[in-house]
């Protein structure tokens, strides 16, 4: 059964744009080859990291959204781990929302080391806003 996934890719800030496009095209190819569906790509651009990774202080973020089998996601993760230029990648299940792909605020780079919490943190802040209204 297909699951709805997204991957937040953090790429080396020194990568030329063509190389970034190649990495994203390769991800899309792997998804579609595995019988999955490419949903979309939201380039978040360059953001400062909370702490340097490989002596880099910035990363270029891309949010990739797709539907795929869990096996396809495993294969993607395996390939992204060994792909030059990919500093980090975070796969998560897509959260159903009434609007399109979210964009982090300027403070998002500060939470780069704690990405898995970002969905929970967003839900908590929405709940507390609703209680105040």
Phi and psi in radians as a Rosetta constraint file:
Dihedral C 1 N 2 CA 2 C 2 CIRCULARHARMONIC -1.310 0.35
Dihedral N 2 CA 2 C 2 N 3 CIRCULARHARMONIC 2.473 0.35
Dihedral C 2 N 3 CA 3 C 3 CIRCULARHARMONIC -2.007 0.35
Dihedral N 3 CA 3 C 3 N 4 CIRCULARHARMONIC 2.717 0.35
Dihedral C 3 N 4 CA 4 C 4 CIRCULARHARMONIC -1.627 0.35
Dihedral N 4 CA 4 C 4 N 5 CIRCULARHARMONIC 2.027 0.35
Dihedral C 4 N 5 CA 5 C 5 CIRCULARHARMONIC -2.095 0.35
Dihedral N 5 CA 5 C 5 N 6 CIRCULARHARMONIC 2.825 0.35
Dihedral C 5 N 6 CA 6 C 6 CIRCULARHARMONIC -2.442 0.35
Dihedral N 6 CA 6 C 6 N 7 CIRCULARHARMONIC 2.630 0.35
Dihedral C 6 N 7 CA 7 C 7 CIRCULARHARMONIC -2.171 0.35
Dihedral N 7 CA 7 C 7 N 8 CIRCULARHARMONIC 2.208 0.35
Dihedral C 7 N 8 CA 8 C 8 CIRCULARHARMONIC -1.636 0.35
Dihedral N 8 CA 8 C 8 N 9 CIRCULARHARMONIC 2.002 0.35
Dihedral C 8 N 9 CA 9 C 9 CIRCULARHARMONIC -1.731 0.35
Dihedral N 9 CA 9 C 9 N 10 CIRCULARHARMONIC 2.303 0.35
Dihedral C 9 N 10 CA 10 C 10 CIRCULARHARMONIC -1.962 0.35
Dihedral N 10 CA 10 C 10 N 11 CIRCULARHARMONIC 1.990 0.35
Dihedral C 10 N 11 CA 11 C 11 CIRCULARHARMONIC -1.826 0.35
Dihedral N 11 CA 11 C 11 N 12 CIRCULARHARMONIC 2.700 0.35
Dihedral C 11 N 12 CA 12 C 12 CIRCULARHARMONIC -0.986 0.35
Dihedral N 12 CA 12 C 12 N 13 CIRCULARHARMONIC 2.243 0.35
Dihedral C 12 N 13 CA 13 C 13 CIRCULARHARMONIC -1.128 0.35
Dihedral N 13 CA 13 C 13 N 14 CIRCULARHARMONIC -0.306 0.35
Dihedral C 13 N 14 CA 14 C 14 CIRCULARHARMONIC -1.561 0.35
Dihedral N 14 CA 14 C 14 N 15 CIRCULARHARMONIC 0.002 0.35
Dihedral C 14 N 15 CA 15 C 15 CIRCULARHARMONIC -1.223 0.35
Dihedral N 15 CA 15 C 15 N 16 CIRCULARHARMONIC 2.313 0.35
Dihedral C 15 N 16 CA 16 C 16 CIRCULARHARMONIC -1.120 0.35
Dihedral N 16 CA 16 C 16 N 17 CIRCULARHARMONIC 2.686 0.35
Dihedral C 16 N 17 CA 17 C 17 CIRCULARHARMONIC -1.036 0.35
Dihedral N 17 CA 17 C 17 N 18 CIRCULARHARMONIC -0.633 0.35
Dihedral C 17 N 18 CA 18 C 18 CIRCULARHARMONIC -1.080 0.35
Dihedral N 18 CA 18 C 18 N 19 CIRCULARHARMONIC -0.676 0.35
Dihedral C 18 N 19 CA 19 C 19 CIRCULARHARMONIC -1.200 0.35
Dihedral N 19 CA 19 C 19 N 20 CIRCULARHARMONIC -0.676 0.35
Dihedral C 19 N 20 CA 20 C 20 CIRCULARHARMONIC -1.042 0.35
Dihedral N 20 CA 20 C 20 N 21 CIRCULARHARMONIC -0.800 0.35
Dihedral C 20 N 21 CA 21 C 21 CIRCULARHARMONIC -1.072 0.35
Dihedral N 21 CA 21 C 21 N 22 CIRCULARHARMONIC -0.658 0.35
Dihedral C 21 N 22 CA 22 C 22 CIRCULARHARMONIC -1.097 0.35
Dihedral N 22 CA 22 C 22 N 23 CIRCULARHARMONIC -0.771 0.35
Dihedral C 22 N 23 CA 23 C 23 CIRCULARHARMONIC -1.084 0.35
Dihedral N 23 CA 23 C 23 N 24 CIRCULARHARMONIC -0.769 0.35
Dihedral C 23 N 24 CA 24 C 24 CIRCULARHARMONIC -1.177 0.35
Dihedral N 24 CA 24 C 24 N 25 CIRCULARHARMONIC -0.703 0.35
Dihedral C 24 N 25 CA 25 C 25 CIRCULARHARMONIC -1.098 0.35
Dihedral N 25 CA 25 C 25 N 26 CIRCULARHARMONIC -0.673 0.35
Dihedral C 25 N 26 CA 26 C 26 CIRCULARHARMONIC -1.139 0.35
Dihedral N 26 CA 26 C 26 N 27 CIRCULARHARMONIC -0.720 0.35
Dihedral C 26 N 27 CA 27 C 27 CIRCULARHARMONIC -1.067 0.35
Dihedral N 27 CA 27 C 27 N 28 CIRCULARHARMONIC -0.816 0.35
Dihedral C 27 N 28 CA 28 C 28 CIRCULARHARMONIC -1.058 0.35
Dihedral N 28 CA 28 C 28 N 29 CIRCULARHARMONIC -0.744 0.35
Dihedral C 28 N 29 CA 29 C 29 CIRCULARHARMONIC -1.047 0.35
Dihedral N 29 CA 29 C 29 N 30 CIRCULARHARMONIC -0.788 0.35
Dihedral C 29 N 30 CA 30 C 30 CIRCULARHARMONIC -1.096 0.35
Dihedral N 30 CA 30 C 30 N 31 CIRCULARHARMONIC -0.704 0.35
Dihedral C 30 N 31 CA 31 C 31 CIRCULARHARMONIC -1.123 0.35
Dihedral N 31 CA 31 C 31 N 32 CIRCULARHARMONIC -0.870 0.35
Dihedral C 31 N 32 CA 32 C 32 CIRCULARHARMONIC -1.207 0.35
Dihedral N 32 CA 32 C 32 N 33 CIRCULARHARMONIC -0.618 0.35
Dihedral C 32 N 33 CA 33 C 33 CIRCULARHARMONIC -1.108 0.35
Dihedral N 33 CA 33 C 33 N 34 CIRCULARHARMONIC -0.584 0.35
Dihedral C 33 N 34 CA 34 C 34 CIRCULARHARMONIC -1.471 0.35
Dihedral N 34 CA 34 C 34 N 35 CIRCULARHARMONIC 0.174 0.35
Dihedral C 34 N 35 CA 35 C 35 CIRCULARHARMONIC 1.484 0.35
Dihedral N 35 CA 35 C 35 N 36 CIRCULARHARMONIC 0.170 0.35
Dihedral C 35 N 36 CA 36 C 36 CIRCULARHARMONIC -1.538 0.35
Dihedral N 36 CA 36 C 36 N 37 CIRCULARHARMONIC 3.128 0.35
Dihedral C 36 N 37 CA 37 C 37 CIRCULARHARMONIC -2.162 0.35
Dihedral N 37 CA 37 C 37 N 38 CIRCULARHARMONIC 2.216 0.35
Dihedral C 37 N 38 CA 38 C 38 CIRCULARHARMONIC -1.354 0.35
Dihedral N 38 CA 38 C 38 N 39 CIRCULARHARMONIC 2.201 0.35
Dihedral C 38 N 39 CA 39 C 39 CIRCULARHARMONIC -1.749 0.35
Dihedral N 39 CA 39 C 39 N 40 CIRCULARHARMONIC -0.767 0.35
Dihedral C 39 N 40 CA 40 C 40 CIRCULARHARMONIC 3.058 0.35
Dihedral N 40 CA 40 C 40 N 41 CIRCULARHARMONIC 2.998 0.35
Dihedral C 40 N 41 CA 41 C 41 CIRCULARHARMONIC -2.441 0.35
Dihedral N 41 CA 41 C 41 N 42 CIRCULARHARMONIC 2.159 0.35
Dihedral C 41 N 42 CA 42 C 42 CIRCULARHARMONIC -2.084 0.35
Dihedral N 42 CA 42 C 42 N 43 CIRCULARHARMONIC 1.843 0.35
Dihedral C 42 N 43 CA 43 C 43 CIRCULARHARMONIC -1.326 0.35
Dihedral N 43 CA 43 C 43 N 44 CIRCULARHARMONIC 2.064 0.35
Dihedral C 43 N 44 CA 44 C 44 CIRCULARHARMONIC -1.519 0.35
Dihedral N 44 CA 44 C 44 N 45 CIRCULARHARMONIC -0.300 0.35
Dihedral C 44 N 45 CA 45 C 45 CIRCULARHARMONIC 1.470 0.35
Dihedral N 45 CA 45 C 45 N 46 CIRCULARHARMONIC -2.906 0.35
Dihedral C 45 N 46 CA 46 C 46 CIRCULARHARMONIC -1.430 0.35
Dihedral N 46 CA 46 C 46 N 47 CIRCULARHARMONIC 2.348 0.35
Dihedral C 46 N 47 CA 47 C 47 CIRCULARHARMONIC -2.435 0.35
Dihedral N 47 CA 47 C 47 N 48 CIRCULARHARMONIC 2.589 0.35
Dihedral C 47 N 48 CA 48 C 48 CIRCULARHARMONIC -1.270 0.35
Dihedral N 48 CA 48 C 48 N 49 CIRCULARHARMONIC 2.445 0.35
Dihedral C 48 N 49 CA 49 C 49 CIRCULARHARMONIC -1.497 0.35
Dihedral N 49 CA 49 C 49 N 50 CIRCULARHARMONIC 2.674 0.35
Dihedral C 49 N 50 CA 50 C 50 CIRCULARHARMONIC -1.164 0.35
Dihedral N 50 CA 50 C 50 N 51 CIRCULARHARMONIC -0.533 0.35
Dihedral C 50 N 51 CA 51 C 51 CIRCULARHARMONIC -2.618 0.35
Dihedral N 51 CA 51 C 51 N 52 CIRCULARHARMONIC 2.626 0.35
Dihedral C 51 N 52 CA 52 C 52 CIRCULARHARMONIC -1.123 0.35
Dihedral N 52 CA 52 C 52 N 53 CIRCULARHARMONIC 2.498 0.35
Dihedral C 52 N 53 CA 53 C 53 CIRCULARHARMONIC -2.149 0.35
Dihedral N 53 CA 53 C 53 N 54 CIRCULARHARMONIC 2.166 0.35
Dihedral C 53 N 54 CA 54 C 54 CIRCULARHARMONIC 0.891 0.35
Dihedral N 54 CA 54 C 54 N 55 CIRCULARHARMONIC 0.723 0.35
Dihedral C 54 N 55 CA 55 C 55 CIRCULARHARMONIC 1.161 0.35
Dihedral N 55 CA 55 C 55 N 56 CIRCULARHARMONIC 0.173 0.35
Dihedral C 55 N 56 CA 56 C 56 CIRCULARHARMONIC -1.692 0.35
Dihedral N 56 CA 56 C 56 N 57 CIRCULARHARMONIC 2.431 0.35
Dihedral C 56 N 57 CA 57 C 57 CIRCULARHARMONIC -1.814 0.35
Dihedral N 57 CA 57 C 57 N 58 CIRCULARHARMONIC -0.160 0.35
Dihedral C 57 N 58 CA 58 C 58 CIRCULARHARMONIC -2.218 0.35
Dihedral N 58 CA 58 C 58 N 59 CIRCULARHARMONIC 2.821 0.35
Dihedral C 58 N 59 CA 59 C 59 CIRCULARHARMONIC -2.439 0.35
Dihedral N 59 CA 59 C 59 N 60 CIRCULARHARMONIC 2.755 0.35
Dihedral C 59 N 60 CA 60 C 60 CIRCULARHARMONIC -1.869 0.35
Dihedral N 60 CA 60 C 60 N 61 CIRCULARHARMONIC 2.147 0.35
Dihedral C 60 N 61 CA 61 C 61 CIRCULARHARMONIC -1.781 0.35
Dihedral N 61 CA 61 C 61 N 62 CIRCULARHARMONIC 2.437 0.35
Dihedral C 61 N 62 CA 62 C 62 CIRCULARHARMONIC -2.341 0.35
Dihedral N 62 CA 62 C 62 N 63 CIRCULARHARMONIC 2.280 0.35
Dihedral C 62 N 63 CA 63 C 63 CIRCULARHARMONIC -1.769 0.35
Dihedral N 63 CA 63 C 63 N 64 CIRCULARHARMONIC 2.090 0.35
Dihedral C 63 N 64 CA 64 C 64 CIRCULARHARMONIC -1.929 0.35
Dihedral N 64 CA 64 C 64 N 65 CIRCULARHARMONIC 2.301 0.35
Dihedral C 64 N 65 CA 65 C 65 CIRCULARHARMONIC -2.129 0.35
Dihedral N 65 CA 65 C 65 N 66 CIRCULARHARMONIC 2.374 0.35
Dihedral C 65 N 66 CA 66 C 66 CIRCULARHARMONIC -2.841 0.35
Dihedral N 66 CA 66 C 66 N 67 CIRCULARHARMONIC 2.844 0.35
Dihedral C 66 N 67 CA 67 C 67 CIRCULARHARMONIC -1.953 0.35
Dihedral N 67 CA 67 C 67 N 68 CIRCULARHARMONIC 2.302 0.35
Dihedral C 67 N 68 CA 68 C 68 CIRCULARHARMONIC -2.794 0.35
Dihedral N 68 CA 68 C 68 N 69 CIRCULARHARMONIC 2.938 0.35
Dihedral C 68 N 69 CA 69 C 69 CIRCULARHARMONIC -1.292 0.35
Dihedral N 69 CA 69 C 69 N 70 CIRCULARHARMONIC 2.625 0.35
Dihedral C 69 N 70 CA 70 C 70 CIRCULARHARMONIC -0.966 0.35
Dihedral N 70 CA 70 C 70 N 71 CIRCULARHARMONIC -0.600 0.35
Dihedral C 70 N 71 CA 71 C 71 CIRCULARHARMONIC -1.095 0.35
Dihedral N 71 CA 71 C 71 N 72 CIRCULARHARMONIC -0.662 0.35
Dihedral C 71 N 72 CA 72 C 72 CIRCULARHARMONIC -1.127 0.35
Dihedral N 72 CA 72 C 72 N 73 CIRCULARHARMONIC -0.718 0.35
Dihedral C 72 N 73 CA 73 C 73 CIRCULARHARMONIC -1.102 0.35
Dihedral N 73 CA 73 C 73 N 74 CIRCULARHARMONIC -0.718 0.35
Dihedral C 73 N 74 CA 74 C 74 CIRCULARHARMONIC -1.047 0.35
Dihedral N 74 CA 74 C 74 N 75 CIRCULARHARMONIC -0.782 0.35
Dihedral C 74 N 75 CA 75 C 75 CIRCULARHARMONIC -1.123 0.35
Dihedral N 75 CA 75 C 75 N 76 CIRCULARHARMONIC -0.735 0.35
Dihedral C 75 N 76 CA 76 C 76 CIRCULARHARMONIC -1.033 0.35
Dihedral N 76 CA 76 C 76 N 77 CIRCULARHARMONIC -0.813 0.35
Dihedral C 76 N 77 CA 77 C 77 CIRCULARHARMONIC -1.051 0.35
Dihedral N 77 CA 77 C 77 N 78 CIRCULARHARMONIC -0.747 0.35
Dihedral C 77 N 78 CA 78 C 78 CIRCULARHARMONIC -1.051 0.35
Dihedral N 78 CA 78 C 78 N 79 CIRCULARHARMONIC -0.766 0.35
Dihedral C 78 N 79 CA 79 C 79 CIRCULARHARMONIC -1.249 0.35
Dihedral N 79 CA 79 C 79 N 80 CIRCULARHARMONIC -0.712 0.35
Dihedral C 79 N 80 CA 80 C 80 CIRCULARHARMONIC -1.113 0.35
Dihedral N 80 CA 80 C 80 N 81 CIRCULARHARMONIC -0.588 0.35
Dihedral C 80 N 81 CA 81 C 81 CIRCULARHARMONIC -1.091 0.35
Dihedral N 81 CA 81 C 81 N 82 CIRCULARHARMONIC -0.517 0.35
Dihedral C 81 N 82 CA 82 C 82 CIRCULARHARMONIC -1.863 0.35
Dihedral N 82 CA 82 C 82 N 83 CIRCULARHARMONIC 0.131 0.35
Dihedral C 82 N 83 CA 83 C 83 CIRCULARHARMONIC -1.536 0.35
Dihedral N 83 CA 83 C 83 N 84 CIRCULARHARMONIC 2.148 0.35
Dihedral C 83 N 84 CA 84 C 84 CIRCULARHARMONIC -1.048 0.35
Dihedral N 84 CA 84 C 84 N 85 CIRCULARHARMONIC 2.400 0.35
Dihedral C 84 N 85 CA 85 C 85 CIRCULARHARMONIC 1.704 0.35
Dihedral N 85 CA 85 C 85 N 86 CIRCULARHARMONIC -0.307 0.35
Dihedral C 85 N 86 CA 86 C 86 CIRCULARHARMONIC -1.602 0.35
Dihedral N 86 CA 86 C 86 N 87 CIRCULARHARMONIC 1.950 0.35
Dihedral C 86 N 87 CA 87 C 87 CIRCULARHARMONIC -1.439 0.35
Dihedral N 87 CA 87 C 87 N 88 CIRCULARHARMONIC -0.698 0.35
Dihedral C 87 N 88 CA 88 C 88 CIRCULARHARMONIC -2.662 0.35
Dihedral N 88 CA 88 C 88 N 89 CIRCULARHARMONIC 2.727 0.35
Dihedral C 88 N 89 CA 89 C 89 CIRCULARHARMONIC -2.543 0.35
Dihedral N 89 CA 89 C 89 N 90 CIRCULARHARMONIC 2.469 0.35
Dihedral C 89 N 90 CA 90 C 90 CIRCULARHARMONIC -2.215 0.35
Dihedral N 90 CA 90 C 90 N 91 CIRCULARHARMONIC 1.830 0.35
Dihedral C 90 N 91 CA 91 C 91 CIRCULARHARMONIC -1.499 0.35
Dihedral N 91 CA 91 C 91 N 92 CIRCULARHARMONIC 2.421 0.35
Dihedral C 91 N 92 CA 92 C 92 CIRCULARHARMONIC -2.507 0.35
Dihedral N 92 CA 92 C 92 N 93 CIRCULARHARMONIC 2.821 0.35
Dihedral C 92 N 93 CA 93 C 93 CIRCULARHARMONIC -1.290 0.35
Dihedral N 93 CA 93 C 93 N 94 CIRCULARHARMONIC 2.398 0.35
Dihedral C 93 N 94 CA 94 C 94 CIRCULARHARMONIC -1.195 0.35
Dihedral N 94 CA 94 C 94 N 95 CIRCULARHARMONIC 2.367 0.35
Dihedral C 94 N 95 CA 95 C 95 CIRCULARHARMONIC -1.592 0.35
Dihedral N 95 CA 95 C 95 N 96 CIRCULARHARMONIC 2.236 0.35
Dihedral C 95 N 96 CA 96 C 96 CIRCULARHARMONIC -1.146 0.35
Dihedral N 96 CA 96 C 96 N 97 CIRCULARHARMONIC 2.266 0.35
Dihedral C 96 N 97 CA 97 C 97 CIRCULARHARMONIC -2.490 0.35
Dihedral N 97 CA 97 C 97 N 98 CIRCULARHARMONIC 2.779 0.35
Dihedral C 97 N 98 CA 98 C 98 CIRCULARHARMONIC -1.354 0.35
Dihedral N 98 CA 98 C 98 N 99 CIRCULARHARMONIC -0.165 0.35
Dihedral C 98 N 99 CA 99 C 99 CIRCULARHARMONIC -2.163 0.35
Dihedral N 99 CA 99 C 99 N 100 CIRCULARHARMONIC 3.048 0.35
Dihedral C 99 N 100 CA 100 C 100 CIRCULARHARMONIC -1.254 0.35
Dihedral N 100 CA 100 C 100 N 101 CIRCULARHARMONIC -2.937 0.35
Dihedral C 100 N 101 CA 101 C 101 CIRCULARHARMONIC -0.974 0.35
Dihedral N 101 CA 101 C 101 N 102 CIRCULARHARMONIC 2.347 0.35
Dihedral C 101 N 102 CA 102 C 102 CIRCULARHARMONIC -1.336 0.35
Dihedral N 102 CA 102 C 102 N 103 CIRCULARHARMONIC 2.744 0.35
Dihedral C 102 N 103 CA 103 C 103 CIRCULARHARMONIC -2.078 0.35
Dihedral N 103 CA 103 C 103 N 104 CIRCULARHARMONIC 2.405 0.35
Dihedral C 103 N 104 CA 104 C 104 CIRCULARHARMONIC -1.280 0.35
Dihedral N 104 CA 104 C 104 N 105 CIRCULARHARMONIC 2.660 0.35
Dihedral C 104 N 105 CA 105 C 105 CIRCULARHARMONIC -1.290 0.35
Dihedral N 105 CA 105 C 105 N 106 CIRCULARHARMONIC 3.108 0.35
Dihedral C 105 N 106 CA 106 C 106 CIRCULARHARMONIC -1.059 0.35
Dihedral N 106 CA 106 C 106 N 107 CIRCULARHARMONIC -0.398 0.35
Dihedral C 106 N 107 CA 107 C 107 CIRCULARHARMONIC -1.449 0.35
Dihedral N 107 CA 107 C 107 N 108 CIRCULARHARMONIC -0.054 0.35
Dihedral C 107 N 108 CA 108 C 108 CIRCULARHARMONIC -1.058 0.35
Dihedral N 108 CA 108 C 108 N 109 CIRCULARHARMONIC -0.608 0.35
Dihedral C 108 N 109 CA 109 C 109 CIRCULARHARMONIC -1.079 0.35
Dihedral N 109 CA 109 C 109 N 110 CIRCULARHARMONIC -0.472 0.35
Dihedral C 109 N 110 CA 110 C 110 CIRCULARHARMONIC -1.151 0.35
Dihedral N 110 CA 110 C 110 N 111 CIRCULARHARMONIC -0.415 0.35
Dihedral C 110 N 111 CA 111 C 111 CIRCULARHARMONIC -1.723 0.35
Dihedral N 111 CA 111 C 111 N 112 CIRCULARHARMONIC 0.247 0.35
Dihedral C 111 N 112 CA 112 C 112 CIRCULARHARMONIC -0.964 0.35
Dihedral N 112 CA 112 C 112 N 113 CIRCULARHARMONIC -0.544 0.35
Dihedral C 112 N 113 CA 113 C 113 CIRCULARHARMONIC -1.402 0.35
Dihedral N 113 CA 113 C 113 N 114 CIRCULARHARMONIC -0.145 0.35
Dihedral C 113 N 114 CA 114 C 114 CIRCULARHARMONIC -2.206 0.35
Dihedral N 114 CA 114 C 114 N 115 CIRCULARHARMONIC 0.648 0.35
Dihedral C 114 N 115 CA 115 C 115 CIRCULARHARMONIC -0.931 0.35
Dihedral N 115 CA 115 C 115 N 116 CIRCULARHARMONIC -0.717 0.35
Dihedral C 115 N 116 CA 116 C 116 CIRCULARHARMONIC -1.011 0.35
Dihedral N 116 CA 116 C 116 N 117 CIRCULARHARMONIC -0.382 0.35
Dihedral C 116 N 117 CA 117 C 117 CIRCULARHARMONIC -1.452 0.35
Dihedral N 117 CA 117 C 117 N 118 CIRCULARHARMONIC -0.130 0.35
Dihedral C 117 N 118 CA 118 C 118 CIRCULARHARMONIC -1.132 0.35
Dihedral N 118 CA 118 C 118 N 119 CIRCULARHARMONIC -0.629 0.35
Dihedral C 118 N 119 CA 119 C 119 CIRCULARHARMONIC -1.148 0.35
Dihedral N 119 CA 119 C 119 N 120 CIRCULARHARMONIC -0.790 0.35
Dihedral C 119 N 120 CA 120 C 120 CIRCULARHARMONIC -1.100 0.35
Dihedral N 120 CA 120 C 120 N 121 CIRCULARHARMONIC -0.711 0.35
Dihedral C 120 N 121 CA 121 C 121 CIRCULARHARMONIC -1.106 0.35
Dihedral N 121 CA 121 C 121 N 122 CIRCULARHARMONIC -0.690 0.35
Dihedral C 121 N 122 CA 122 C 122 CIRCULARHARMONIC -1.120 0.35
Dihedral N 122 CA 122 C 122 N 123 CIRCULARHARMONIC -0.740 0.35
Dihedral C 122 N 123 CA 123 C 123 CIRCULARHARMONIC -1.124 0.35
Dihedral N 123 CA 123 C 123 N 124 CIRCULARHARMONIC -0.769 0.35
Dihedral C 123 N 124 CA 124 C 124 CIRCULARHARMONIC -1.040 0.35
Dihedral N 124 CA 124 C 124 N 125 CIRCULARHARMONIC -0.753 0.35
Dihedral C 124 N 125 CA 125 C 125 CIRCULARHARMONIC -1.211 0.35
Dihedral N 125 CA 125 C 125 N 126 CIRCULARHARMONIC -0.568 0.35
Dihedral C 125 N 126 CA 126 C 126 CIRCULARHARMONIC -1.163 0.35
Dihedral N 126 CA 126 C 126 N 127 CIRCULARHARMONIC -0.733 0.35
Dihedral C 126 N 127 CA 127 C 127 CIRCULARHARMONIC -1.085 0.35
Dihedral N 127 CA 127 C 127 N 128 CIRCULARHARMONIC -0.757 0.35
Dihedral C 127 N 128 CA 128 C 128 CIRCULARHARMONIC -1.186 0.35
Dihedral N 128 CA 128 C 128 N 129 CIRCULARHARMONIC -0.543 0.35
Dihedral C 128 N 129 CA 129 C 129 CIRCULARHARMONIC -1.181 0.35
Dihedral N 129 CA 129 C 129 N 130 CIRCULARHARMONIC -0.718 0.35
Dihedral C 129 N 130 CA 130 C 130 CIRCULARHARMONIC -1.115 0.35
Dihedral N 130 CA 130 C 130 N 131 CIRCULARHARMONIC -0.671 0.35
Dihedral C 130 N 131 CA 131 C 131 CIRCULARHARMONIC -1.122 0.35
Dihedral N 131 CA 131 C 131 N 132 CIRCULARHARMONIC -0.579 0.35
Dihedral C 131 N 132 CA 132 C 132 CIRCULARHARMONIC -1.287 0.35
Dihedral N 132 CA 132 C 132 N 133 CIRCULARHARMONIC -0.473 0.35
